[in-house]
Amino acid sequence: MQIKNVGTSSHTINNITISNLAGATNLGCITIYLFANQTDSPATGNPIGSVSLTGSSRGIVNLSSSAYTLSQSANAYIEVQECAASNALTGSTVGFTLKIQCEDT
């Protein structure tokens, strides 16, 4: 997912949270990353922040422990790498809510 600052000033991304994990029994692992540049292999990249979830993850988790400034006309990227649980059936799904909180700087 691309995050694009179309404004004329910088914005600070203060918080990115992951919540409402659904279908957790189908989840073997999932890692959600925030990058300044798009990658083809997020696990080997240098993310700004990341969070790993498993089938036992609950509540709200933060993707980044510190604020990140997104300059005017700049992009950032959310990338996801996942694996299914060994007992997941074909067509099984996993869902979550991702919220980004930002402000003008």
OpenMM code with the backbone's topology and positions (N, CA, C; nanometers):
from openmm import Vec3, app, unit

residues = "MET GLN ILE LYS ASN VAL GLY THR SER SER HIS THR ILE ASN ASN ILE THR ILE SER ASN LEU ALA GLY ALA THR ASN LEU GLY CYS ILE THR ILE TYR LEU PHE ALA ASN GLN THR ASP SER PRO ALA THR GLY ASN PRO ILE GLY SER VAL SER LEU THR GLY SER SER ARG GLY ILE VAL ASN LEU SER SER SER ALA TYR THR LEU SER GLN SER ALA ASN ALA TYR ILE GLU VAL GLN GLU CYS ALA ALA SER ASN ALA LEU THR GLY SER THR VAL GLY PHE THR LEU LYS ILE GLN CYS GLU ASP THR".split()
positions = [
    Vec3(0.0847, -0.1155, 0.0000),
    Vec3(0.0000, 0.0000, 0.0000),
    Vec3(0.0901, 0.1229, 0.0000),
    Vec3(0.0608, 0.2159, -0.0874),
    Vec3(0.1378, 0.3386, -0.0959),
    Vec3(0.0719, 0.4469, -0.0119),
    Vec3(0.1515, 0.5175, 0.0661),
    Vec3(0.1070, 0.6351, 0.1401),
    Vec3(0.1736, 0.7532, 0.0710),
    Vec3(0.0953, 0.8442, 0.0171),
    Vec3(0.1510, 0.9567, -0.0585),
    Vec3(0.1101, 1.0876, 0.0070),
    Vec3(0.2075, 1.1721, 0.0339),
    Vec3(0.1812, 1.3051, 0.0861),
    Vec3(0.1579, 1.3973, -0.0335),
    Vec3(0.0334, 1.4312, -0.0593),
    Vec3(0.0001, 1.5185, -0.1716),
    Vec3(-0.0082, 1.6645, -0.1278),
    Vec3(0.0180, 1.6890, -0.0003),
    Vec3(0.0118, 1.8248, 0.0526),
    Vec3(0.1340, 1.9073, 0.0191),
    Vec3(0.1317, 2.0310, 0.0651),
    Vec3(0.2418, 2.1238, 0.0402),
    Vec3(0.3333, 2.1388, 0.1606),
    Vec3(0.3106, 2.0567, 0.2635),
    Vec3(0.3984, 2.0581, 0.3805),
    Vec3(0.4246, 1.9147, 0.4259),
    Vec3(0.5229, 1.9006, 0.5119),
    Vec3(0.5531, 1.7681, 0.5678),
    Vec3(0.4441, 1.7261, 0.6648),
    Vec3(0.4296, 1.5968, 0.6812),
    Vec3(0.3366, 1.5402, 0.7791),
    Vec3(0.4140, 1.4412, 0.8649),
    Vec3(0.3796, 1.4368, 0.9913),
    Vec3(0.4404, 1.3406, 1.0809),
    Vec3(0.3429, 1.2259, 1.1021),
    Vec3(0.3879, 1.1043, 1.0705),
    Vec3(0.3093, 0.9845, 1.1016),
    Vec3(0.3439, 0.9507, 1.2456),
    Vec3(0.2495, 0.9745, 1.3359),
    Vec3(0.2732, 0.9544, 1.4787),
    Vec3(0.2530, 0.8113, 1.5229),
    Vec3(0.1629, 0.7430, 1.4575),
    Vec3(0.1241, 0.6118, 1.5063),
    Vec3(0.0625, 0.5310, 1.3928),
    Vec3(0.0977, 0.4055, 1.3842),
    Vec3(0.0322, 0.3110, 1.2944),
    Vec3(-0.0047, 0.1909, 1.3792),
    Vec3(-0.1331, 0.1617, 1.3877),
    Vec3(-0.1783, 0.0511, 1.4715),
    Vec3(-0.2463, -0.0558, 1.3870),
    Vec3(-0.2343, -0.1786, 1.4361),
    Vec3(-0.2999, -0.2939, 1.3767),
    Vec3(-0.3968, -0.3473, 1.4825),
    Vec3(-0.5225, -0.3666, 1.4447),
    Vec3(-0.6221, -0.4167, 1.5395),
    Vec3(-0.7239, -0.5032, 1.4649),
    Vec3(-0.8199, -0.5553, 1.5393),
    Vec3(-0.9304, -0.6337, 1.4833),
    Vec3(-0.8838, -0.7504, 1.3974),
    Vec3(-0.7882, -0.8264, 1.4484),
    Vec3(-0.7395, -0.9440, 1.3762),
    Vec3(-0.8524, -1.0464, 1.3669),
    Vec3(-0.8895, -1.0807, 1.2443),
    Vec3(-0.9967, -1.1779, 1.2205),
    Vec3(-0.9394, -1.2978, 1.1465),
    Vec3(-0.9929, -1.4148, 1.1741),
    Vec3(-0.9457, -1.5361, 1.1088),
    Vec3(-0.8107, -1.5819, 1.1612),
    Vec3(-0.7805, -1.5507, 1.2865),
    Vec3(-0.6490, -1.5787, 1.3449),
    Vec3(-0.6130, -1.7269, 1.3386),
    Vec3(-0.7109, -1.8153, 1.3411),
    Vec3(-0.6797, -1.9589, 1.3355),
    Vec3(-0.6186, -1.9983, 1.2014),
    Vec3(-0.6373, -1.9148, 1.0987),
    Vec3(-0.5800, -1.9409, 0.9663),
    Vec3(-0.4396, -1.8836, 0.9516),
    Vec3(-0.3964, -1.8076, 1.0520),
    Vec3(-0.2714, -1.7336, 1.0426),
    Vec3(-0.1548, -1.8107, 1.1026),
    Vec3(-0.0549, -1.8377, 1.0208),
    Vec3(0.0699, -1.8938, 1.0714),
    Vec3(0.1573, -1.7802, 1.1208),
    Vec3(0.1776, -1.6806, 1.0350),
    Vec3(0.2563, -1.5630, 1.0701),
    Vec3(0.2251, -1.4521, 0.9714),
    Vec3(0.2405, -1.3301, 1.0170),
    Vec3(0.2273, -1.2147, 0.9287),
    Vec3(0.3160, -1.1052, 0.9855),
    Vec3(0.3909, -1.0399, 0.8993),
    Vec3(0.4700, -0.9251, 0.9395),
    Vec3(0.4297, -0.8086, 0.8508),
    Vec3(0.4001, -0.6963, 0.9146),
    Vec3(0.3585, -0.5751, 0.8445),
    Vec3(0.4702, -0.4731, 0.8631),
    Vec3(0.5166, -0.4166, 0.7525),
    Vec3(0.6316, -0.3264, 0.7520),
    Vec3(0.5926, -0.1870, 0.7037),
    Vec3(0.6669, -0.0865, 0.7491),
    Vec3(0.6611, 0.0487, 0.6944),
    Vec3(0.7976, 0.0793, 0.6350),
    Vec3(0.8002, 0.1151, 0.5062),
    Vec3(0.9239, 0.1471, 0.4357),
    Vec3(0.9165, 0.2863, 0.3741),
    Vec3(1.0318, 0.3501, 0.3601),
    Vec3(1.0415, 0.4766, 0.2870),
    Vec3(1.0414, 0.4512, 0.1370),
    Vec3(1.0898, 0.3354, 0.0949),
    Vec3(1.0949, 0.2981, -0.0467),
    Vec3(1.0346, 0.1597, -0.0645),
    Vec3(0.9676, 0.1388, -0.1761),
    Vec3(0.9076, 0.0094, -0.2043),
    Vec3(1.0161, -0.0963, -0.2208),
    Vec3(0.9905, -0.2164, -0.1705),
    Vec3(1.0862, -0.3257, -0.1834),
    Vec3(1.0210, -0.4446, -0.2532),
    Vec3(1.1030, -0.5358, -0.3015),
    Vec3(1.0528, -0.6615, -0.3566),
    Vec3(1.0659, -0.7740, -0.2551),
    Vec3(1.1380, -0.7481, -0.1476),
    Vec3(1.1619, -0.8493, -0.0456),
    Vec3(1.1649, -0.7824, 0.0917),
    Vec3(1.0480, -0.7587, 0.1520),
    Vec3(1.0451, -0.6830, 0.2770),
    Vec3(1.1248, -0.7451, 0.3913),
    Vec3(1.1365, -0.8750, 0.3964),
    Vec3(1.2083, -0.9393, 0.5067),
    Vec3(1.3573, -0.9083, 0.5059),
    Vec3(1.4114, -0.8718, 0.3910),
    Vec3(1.5539, -0.8409, 0.3835),
    Vec3(1.5801, -0.6907, 0.3746),
    Vec3(1.4752, -0.6100, 0.3792),
    Vec3(1.4896, -0.4655, 0.3700),
    Vec3(1.5209, -0.4017, 0.5037),
    Vec3(1.5259, -0.2696, 0.5042),
    Vec3(1.5538, -0.1918, 0.6241),
    Vec3(1.4303, -0.1065, 0.6560),
    Vec3(1.3316, -0.1624, 0.7271),
    Vec3(1.2063, -0.0909, 0.7496),
    Vec3(1.2204, 0.0215, 0.8522),
    Vec3(1.1308, 0.1167, 0.8416),
    Vec3(1.1187, 0.2212, 0.9426),
    Vec3(1.0604, 0.1597, 1.0695),
    Vec3(0.9688, 0.0680, 1.0517),
    Vec3(0.9059, -0.0035, 1.1622),
    Vec3(0.8401, -0.1294, 1.1106),
    Vec3(0.8147, -0.2225, 1.2015),
    Vec3(0.7459, -0.3454, 1.1629),
    Vec3(0.6829, -0.4080, 1.2858),
    Vec3(0.5885, -0.4967, 1.2610),
    Vec3(0.5266, -0.5734, 1.3685),
    Vec3(0.4934, -0.7114, 1.3131),
    Vec3(0.5158, -0.8139, 1.3941),
    Vec3(0.4837, -0.9512, 1.3562),
    Vec3(0.3667, -1.0000, 1.4398),
    Vec3(0.2725, -1.0652, 1.3746),
    Vec3(0.1551, -1.1206, 1.4417),
    Vec3(0.1495, -1.2700, 1.4177),
    Vec3(0.0884, -1.3403, 1.5109),
    Vec3(0.0626, -1.4829, 1.4964),
    Vec3(-0.0841, -1.5088, 1.5285),
    Vec3(-0.1252, -1.6318, 1.5190),
    Vec3(-0.2628, -1.6677, 1.5497),
    Vec3(-0.3037, -1.6354, 1.6921),
    Vec3(-0.2095, -1.6172, 1.7824),
    Vec3(-0.2437, -1.5853, 1.9216),
    Vec3(-0.2374, -1.4359, 1.9513),
    Vec3(-0.2100, -1.3521, 1.8522),
    Vec3(-0.2031, -1.2070, 1.8740),
    Vec3(-0.3416, -1.1523, 1.9043),
    Vec3(-0.3481, -1.0618, 1.9998),
    Vec3(-0.4751, -1.0019, 2.0409),
    Vec3(-0.4546, -0.8534, 2.0675),
    Vec3(-0.5645, -0.7781, 2.0645),
    Vec3(-0.5605, -0.6371, 2.1000),
    Vec3(-0.5053, -0.5505, 1.9883),
    Vec3(-0.4526, -0.4358, 2.0278),
    Vec3(-0.3974, -0.3382, 1.9348),
    Vec3(-0.2456, -0.3395, 1.9480),
    Vec3(-0.1759, -0.3464, 1.8362),
    Vec3(-0.0294, -0.3434, 1.8376),
    Vec3(0.0183, -0.2270, 1.7506),
    Vec3(0.1324, -0.1699, 1.7874),
    Vec3(0.1902, -0.0578, 1.7134),
    Vec3(0.2927, -0.1075, 1.6142),
    Vec3(0.2862, -0.0540, 1.4936),
    Vec3(0.3823, -0.0908, 1.3904),
    Vec3(0.5142, -0.0164, 1.4083),
    Vec3(0.5080, 0.1075, 1.4553),
    Vec3(0.6286, 0.1883, 1.4685),
    Vec3(0.6368, 0.2448, 1.6089),
    Vec3(0.7551, 0.2424, 1.6679),
    Vec3(0.7718, 0.2921, 1.8041),
    Vec3(0.8060, 0.4402, 1.8085),
    Vec3(0.8305, 0.5017, 1.6929),
    Vec3(0.8627, 0.6441, 1.6902),
    Vec3(0.7948, 0.7104, 1.5707),
    Vec3(0.7850, 0.8427, 1.5774),
    Vec3(0.7224, 0.9188, 1.4696),
    Vec3(0.8109, 0.9167, 1.3453),
    Vec3(0.7476, 0.9327, 1.2300),
    Vec3(0.8185, 0.9350, 1.1029),
    Vec3(0.7680, 1.0539, 1.0223),
    Vec3(0.8591, 1.1364, 0.9727),
    Vec3(0.8207, 1.2534, 0.8947),
    Vec3(0.8150, 1.2176, 0.7469),
    Vec3(0.7007, 1.2461, 0.6875),
    Vec3(0.6792, 1.2231, 0.5451),
    Vec3(0.6819, 1.3603, 0.4771),
    Vec3(0.7897, 1.3893, 0.4062),
    Vec3(0.8079, 1.5191, 0.3410),
    Vec3(0.7023, 1.5423, 0.2340),
    Vec3(0.6867, 1.6700, 0.1952),
    Vec3(0.5894, 1.7016, 0.0905),
    Vec3(0.6234, 1.6255, -0.0367),
    Vec3(0.5217, 1.5725, -0.1009),
    Vec3(0.5315, 1.4940, -0.2246),
    Vec3(0.6052, 1.3613, -0.2083),
    Vec3(0.6355, 1.3214, -0.0857),
    Vec3(0.7059, 1.1943, -0.0619),
    Vec3(0.6073, 1.0793, -0.0487),
    Vec3(0.6609, 0.9584, -0.0586),
    Vec3(0.5823, 0.8360, -0.0430),
    Vec3(0.6396, 0.7522, 0.0706),
    Vec3(0.5559, 0.6706, 0.1282),
    Vec3(0.5973, 0.5638, 0.2186),
    Vec3(0.5144, 0.4420, 0.1769),
    Vec3(0.5548, 0.3253, 0.2231),
    Vec3(0.4893, 0.2029, 0.1776),
    Vec3(0.4638, 0.1075, 0.2936),
    Vec3(0.3443, 0.0521, 0.2979),
    Vec3(0.3105, -0.0565, 0.3884),
    Vec3(0.3243, -0.1849, 0.3074),
    Vec3(0.4054, -0.2785, 0.3566),
    Vec3(0.4225, -0.4065, 0.2890),
    Vec3(0.3932, -0.5191, 0.3873),
    Vec3(0.3363, -0.6264, 0.3358),
    Vec3(0.2917, -0.7381, 0.4193),
    Vec3(0.3543, -0.8673, 0.3682),
    Vec3(0.4058, -0.9458, 0.4612),
    Vec3(0.4579, -1.0793, 0.4282),
    Vec3(0.3885, -1.1766, 0.5243),
    Vec3(0.3332, -1.2844, 0.4707),
    Vec3(0.2536, -1.3744, 0.5547),
    Vec3(0.2723, -1.5202, 0.5168),
    Vec3(0.2274, -1.6060, 0.6084),
    Vec3(0.2209, -1.7492, 0.5813),
    Vec3(0.0958, -1.8037, 0.6500),
    Vec3(0.0383, -1.9043, 0.5909),
    Vec3(-0.0838, -1.9645, 0.6447),
    Vec3(-0.0506, -2.0634, 0.7559),
    Vec3(-0.1461, -2.0841, 0.8443),
    Vec3(-0.1327, -2.1877, 0.9464),
    Vec3(-0.1358, -2.3237, 0.8781),
    Vec3(-0.0718, -2.4213, 0.9378),
    Vec3(-0.0653, -2.5550, 0.8771),
    Vec3(-0.2032, -2.6187, 0.8625),
    Vec3(-0.2995, -2.5764, 0.9436),
    Vec3(-0.4345, -2.6331, 0.9370),
    Vec3(-0.5320, -2.5458, 0.8581),
    Vec3(-0.4844, -2.4375, 0.7952),
    Vec3(-0.5731, -2.3498, 0.7176),
    Vec3(-0.6194, -2.4213, 0.5907),
    Vec3(-0.7444, -2.4028, 0.5576),
    Vec3(-0.8023, -2.4641, 0.4384),
    Vec3(-0.7942, -2.3680, 0.3206),
    Vec3(-0.7973, -2.4203, 0.2005),
    Vec3(-0.7998, -2.3378, 0.0808),
    Vec3(-0.9183, -2.2419, 0.0892),
    Vec3(-0.8939, -2.1153, 0.0610),
    Vec3(-0.9994, -2.0144, 0.0662),
    Vec3(-1.0134, -1.9480, 0.2020),
    Vec3(-0.9375, -1.9932, 0.3007),
    Vec3(-0.9417, -1.9305, 0.4333),
    Vec3(-0.8871, -1.7885, 0.4245),
    Vec3(-0.9358, -1.7014, 0.5102),
    Vec3(-0.8923, -1.5616, 0.5069),
    Vec3(-0.8481, -1.5139, 0.6445),
    Vec3(-0.7701, -1.4075, 0.6423),
    Vec3(-0.7274, -1.3362, 0.7619),
    Vec3(-0.7485, -1.1885, 0.7323),
    Vec3(-0.7964, -1.1136, 0.8292),
    Vec3(-0.8172, -0.9707, 0.8097),
    Vec3(-0.7701, -0.8925, 0.9302),
    Vec3(-0.7442, -0.7642, 0.9116),
    Vec3(-0.7065, -0.6763, 1.0206),
    Vec3(-0.7371, -0.5326, 0.9796),
    Vec3(-0.7410, -0.4451, 1.0788),
    Vec3(-0.7605, -0.3019, 1.0559),
    Vec3(-0.6273, -0.2325, 1.0778),
    Vec3(-0.5886, -0.1479, 0.9836),
    Vec3(-0.4665, -0.0704, 0.9927),
    Vec3(-0.5068, 0.0760, 0.9991),
    Vec3(-0.4635, 0.1478, 1.1035),
    Vec3(-0.4937, 0.2895, 1.1191),
    Vec3(-0.3649, 0.3696, 1.1229),
    Vec3(-0.3645, 0.4794, 1.0490),
    Vec3(-0.2485, 0.5679, 1.0439),
    Vec3(-0.2903, 0.7025, 1.1016),
    Vec3(-0.2167, 0.7499, 1.2032),
    Vec3(-0.2438, 0.8798, 1.2636),
    Vec3(-0.1296, 0.9735, 1.2256),
    Vec3(-0.1655, 1.0867, 1.1623),
    Vec3(-0.0611, 1.1811, 1.1236),
    Vec3(-0.1078, 1.3243, 1.1485),
    Vec3(-0.0114, 1.4164, 1.1427),
    Vec3(-0.0425, 1.5582, 1.1610),
    Vec3(0.0543, 1.6423, 1.0774),
    Vec3(0.0141, 1.7653, 1.0493),
    Vec3(0.1025, 1.8581, 0.9786),
    Vec3(0.2221, 1.8906, 1.0677),
    Vec3(0.3375, 1.9121, 1.0061),
    Vec3(0.4560, 1.9527, 1.0826),
    Vec3(0.5032, 2.0879, 1.0372),
] * unit.nanometer
topology = app.Topology()
chain = topology.addChain("A")
for resn in residues:
    res = topology.addResidue(resn, chain)
    for name in ("N", "CA", "C"):
        topology.addAtom(name, app.Element.getBySymbol(name[0]), res)
